[in-house]
Amino acid sequence: MATHPIAPATGKLLVLTPGMGAVATTFMAGVEAVRKGRSLPIGSITQMQTIRVGARSDNKNPLIKDFVPLAKLDDIEFAGWDVKADNAFESARNAQVLNPQDLSPLEGFLSNIKPMKAAFESDYVKRLDGPNVKATTHKREMAEALRQDIRNAIATSGATRAVMVWCGSTEIYLRPAACHASIEAFEKGLDMNDPAIAPSQLYAYAAIKEGIPYANGAPNLSADSPALEMLAREHGVPICGKDFKTGQTLMKTILAPGFKARMLGIDGWFSTNILGNRDGEVLDDPASFKAKEVTKTGVLDTILQPELYPELYGNLYHKVTINYYPPRGDAKEGWDTIDIRGWMGYPMQIKVDFLCRDSILAAPIVLDLALFLDLSKRAGFRGIQEWLSFYFKFPHVEPGHIQEHDIFIQHMRLKNTLRVLAGERPVTHLAEGFDGEG
Ligand SMILES: NC(=O)c1ccc[n+]([C@@H]2O[C@H](COP(=O)([O-])OP(=O)(O)OC[C@H]3O[C@@H](n4cnc5c(N)ncnc54)[C@H](O)[C@@H]3O)[C@@H](O)[C@H]2O)c1
């Protein structure tokens, strides 16, 4: 962790989003609504949460945004890429996340955010196509074109810094291949047009080469390969991912640590979803769903530690499905049936029916990641940012590290990282007088 002073957040911060669909436009609209005093940034840790400093009895609880030098919302600029040619207003209207009465006052602002041409190949997202794509599908040429786009967008916006958050569709499931083993192999792969390099990896590569922090909001392989991890370290760029933790997985990582804390057994956890937005349509393709399934099913094992508690969690049956159901649009419904066991082995059931709004839960995550990644860069952090695991279904961790999925541990780590960054002591919650921390 860096110990040198944090560079100030001087000038504008450009937030670049590959993908300008439901999540990205809800994020952009929300930031502008907050800036105009029309809304509150609910769900955003950077904007609304306080952080305790010192002993509890000190009663010092500044807002996080006043505690560490984050970019101000007024200093944020937006740019993005999309396969569809719709500007941010048209895209937000099509996504139907926000009501017309919330969207129309923002029309002038959002209409001005027009997507740059996407680096795209439909082989990687089967159920998608559109006219706003680069003329080439050669990987090296696409990567260089993206780098040029980034430089142009920074110049046009007048920003001093930029961050990139992948808000594009979920690509097909890919495992790291030979071209991901080193920077040299990856760059050779670009030259050779290696099919193991998907478009999201080109965006990540372009961002890192331009010295811009990168977060992956989707489950596909993107910056999480040895090649791009090394590149990020070499260029002093923070990266993190992957797959925003919203909806059902958010509930799972809230509930499971509680059951485990009380030593309640779990026999089964059946999760199913219906959703009807474009994301749902893309995930209807088995290859894209495979990427999602991997990030969604991994969480319970690391929270429950069946290897330590075989009697309680050794036979847990965990199943996750997603069903594309157009009438529901973005208003997803997620059901969980949880079969638990208590004293003397008696079975009980818990049913969760979460009528959630996916993009409403994801938008503040995009904001927080953009601001925290910008902070990380100014603090001299480089490579994988495990302290941002809090925001992800499948946290990107250093090779050999075990992912932490327990949201309460993730939250404590995030806040303690901020305390250390600001030169304060971490809070351990030991009793005051015991170690003086309170
Ligand atoms: N909404 C949530 O709560 C949530 C949670 C976790 C992860 N995610 C992920 O975030 C991503 C965005 O979700 P969404 O609901 O906004 O989806 P969306 O379908 O509304 O938007 C994705 C956009 O990305 C564009 N796109 C695809 N490939 C591209 C490329 N190579 N370059 C540029 N644009 C490209 C598509 O045209 C589309 O407009 C998805 O991968 C989704 O799985 C969303």
PDBQT file of the ligand as one rigid body, heavy atoms in Angstrom, charges set to zero:
ROOT
HETATM    1  N1  LIG A 501     -27.584  -4.256 -14.160  1.00  0.00    +0.000 N 
HETATM    2  C1  LIG A 501     -26.928  -4.883 -13.205  1.00  0.00    +0.000 C 
HETATM    3  O1  LIG A 501     -27.322  -4.900 -12.070  1.00  0.00    +0.000 OA
HETATM    4  C2  LIG A 501     -25.676  -5.598 -13.530  1.00  0.00    +0.000 A 
HETATM    5  C3  LIG A 501     -25.080  -6.305 -12.521  1.00  0.00    +0.000 A 
HETATM    6  C4  LIG A 501     -23.893  -6.952 -12.762  1.00  0.00    +0.000 A 
HETATM    7  C5  LIG A 501     -23.326  -6.895 -14.011  1.00  0.00    +0.000 A 
HETATM    8  N2  LIG A 501     -23.965  -6.239 -15.007  1.00  0.00    +0.000 N 
HETATM    9  C6  LIG A 501     -23.337  -6.256 -16.315  1.00  0.00    +0.000 C 
HETATM   10  O2  LIG A 501     -23.139  -4.940 -16.759  1.00  0.00    +0.000 OA
HETATM   11  C7  LIG A 501     -23.202  -4.940 -18.160  1.00  0.00    +0.000 C 
HETATM   12  C8  LIG A 501     -24.155  -3.846 -18.617  1.00  0.00    +0.000 C 
HETATM   13  O3  LIG A 501     -25.475  -4.151 -18.212  1.00  0.00    +0.000 OA
HETATM   14  P1  LIG A 501     -26.707  -3.373 -18.863  1.00  0.00    +0.000 P 
HETATM   15  O4  LIG A 501     -27.914  -3.785 -18.126  1.00  0.00    +0.000 OA
HETATM   16  O5  LIG A 501     -26.376  -1.940 -19.001  1.00  0.00    +0.000 OA
HETATM   17  O6  LIG A 501     -26.750  -4.049 -20.316  1.00  0.00    +0.000 OA
HETATM   18  P2  LIG A 501     -27.243  -3.383 -21.667  1.00  0.00    +0.000 P 
HETATM   19  O7  LIG A 501     -27.444  -4.531 -22.611  1.00  0.00    +0.000 OA
HETATM   20  O8  LIG A 501     -28.367  -2.447 -21.452  1.00  0.00    +0.000 OA
HETATM   21  O9  LIG A 501     -25.991  -2.493 -22.121  1.00  0.00    +0.000 OA
HETATM   22  C9  LIG A 501     -24.812  -3.048 -22.601  1.00  0.00    +0.000 C 
HETATM   23  C10 LIG A 501     -24.404  -2.241 -23.812  1.00  0.00    +0.000 C 
HETATM   24  O10 LIG A 501     -23.117  -2.658 -24.212  1.00  0.00    +0.000 OA
HETATM   25  C11 LIG A 501     -23.035  -2.545 -25.625  1.00  0.00    +0.000 C 
HETATM   26  N3  LIG A 501     -21.888  -3.311 -26.061  1.00  0.00    +0.000 N 
HETATM   27  C12 LIG A 501     -21.719  -4.654 -26.123  1.00  0.00    +0.000 A 
HETATM   28  N4  LIG A 501     -20.482  -4.953 -26.566  1.00  0.00    +0.000 NA
HETATM   29  C13 LIG A 501     -19.841  -3.779 -26.748  1.00  0.00    +0.000 A 
HETATM   30  C14 LIG A 501     -18.539  -3.424 -27.170  1.00  0.00    +0.000 A 
HETATM   31  N5  LIG A 501     -17.642  -4.370 -27.513  1.00  0.00    +0.000 N 
HETATM   32  N6  LIG A 501     -18.209  -2.126 -27.236  1.00  0.00    +0.000 NA
HETATM   33  C15 LIG A 501     -19.110  -1.161 -26.898  1.00  0.00    +0.000 A 
HETATM   34  N7  LIG A 501     -20.372  -1.435 -26.492  1.00  0.00    +0.000 NA
HETATM   35  C16 LIG A 501     -20.721  -2.731 -26.421  1.00  0.00    +0.000 A 
HETATM   36  C17 LIG A 501     -24.404  -3.027 -26.078  1.00  0.00    +0.000 C 
HETATM   37  O11 LIG A 501     -24.719  -2.552 -27.364  1.00  0.00    +0.000 OA
HETATM   38  C18 LIG A 501     -25.323  -2.446 -25.014  1.00  0.00    +0.000 C 
HETATM   39  O12 LIG A 501     -25.877  -1.199 -25.380  1.00  0.00    +0.000 OA
HETATM   40  C19 LIG A 501     -23.638  -6.347 -18.598  1.00  0.00    +0.000 C 
HETATM   41  O13 LIG A 501     -22.502  -7.096 -18.955  1.00  0.00    +0.000 OA
HETATM   42  C20 LIG A 501     -24.225  -6.910 -17.344  1.00  0.00    +0.000 C 
HETATM   43  O14 LIG A 501     -24.138  -8.322 -17.274  1.00  0.00    +0.000 OA
HETATM   44  C21 LIG A 501     -25.119  -5.575 -14.795  1.00  0.00    +0.000 A 
ENDROOT
TORSDOF 0
